[in-house]
Amino acid sequence: MLSPDRGADAPPSAQSPAPSSWRADDSVPQPVRIAAAWAWRIVAFAAVGFLFVYLVVHLAVIVIPLMVALLLSALLVPLSAFLQRHRWPKWLAIVSAIVAVLVVLAGLSVLVTTQIQHGLPELLKQSDESYRAVRHYLHGAPFHLSTHQLTGYYRDAVQAVQSNSGTLVSSAVSFGSSFGRFVTGLLLTVFATIILLIDGGGVWRWTVRLFPRKARAAVDGAGRAGWLTLTTFVKVQIFVAVVNAVGIGVVAEILRIPLAIPLAVAVFLGSFIPVVGAVVTGAIAVFVALLYNGPFVALLMLAGVLAVHLLEGHVLQPLVMGSAVRVHPLAVVFAVAAGAYLADVPGALFAVPVVATVNVMVKSVASGHWRENPSPADDDVVPRRSAAPEGETSNV
């Protein structure tokens, strides 16, 4: 007698026992889980970045003086350290570095003022001639404007200014408030710069102690790498600004354009905003040439400005600036645009050094070099064609 097939009649649970526990994550494919993990981390980083930018914009009265003080310190600390290595007393080295910058700024101011005073009579004469030429041009084709029409336009403009006198008064009050904030920011900048020159190392060590003990080595190594990048950026940017100013100033002087030296100084100051500053100040030089020297000289001035910018963009920026900040030119343009959108001129000024410094600091933490090399030198952060002179170290 055949025995029945007990396996065929057995319940499903007896055929294949169910797993002891079941999770919903088991039905989600691994790529989707990885994408979700990346997604919420990206959202967290974006939220932190948004909060940081929000605080910076709304605390600009404090942040901008601090940023300016850091840039000035990046310029002055190497000079002060150089003097101290040559056995200058610390207080004398710091005072000498500050005085050197003040002398340069005062010299530029005196030079610009002297040039304007010296060329003012000729400038007024050329302004009158340019005004007459513009009126003659408007009288002719294709405008055919009469003197009565021009006078009417002038009268309408005066009436518009008078009707908006309330707006002008409010603008003046706003300017007074802005001037007060400027004075406050200037005092904060001077104070912070002096403190950083005297005890920048102590300030940095105090900052590092704010982080958890296990993270202090990484923070310290990243900060030192970022400081070296910032000092290199400032020195290279000064070099680029000098080249732009000298090039455009020489072209303006050769073409006999009025106020060639003040224009060169404006180009020098504007060049500290990468890409945008040099373009704007160069456009001013072309406009002055068009106004006082005519279209042909303006075209020659435009050619000179383009030649200087091509020299900067295709020679100086890739060879010098590129190795100094390790930021692609496209990233430089977008960083300046984003900085200008968020914080106007200060944002455009600080965008590139902030991006370059943060880029190096993040790479330093991610690479883990701070474990073997807690105090990086220049060559560890900024690549050189040859090694730096012995003794060149950071004074952070």
Beta strands, then each sheet from edge to edge (+ up, - down):
end
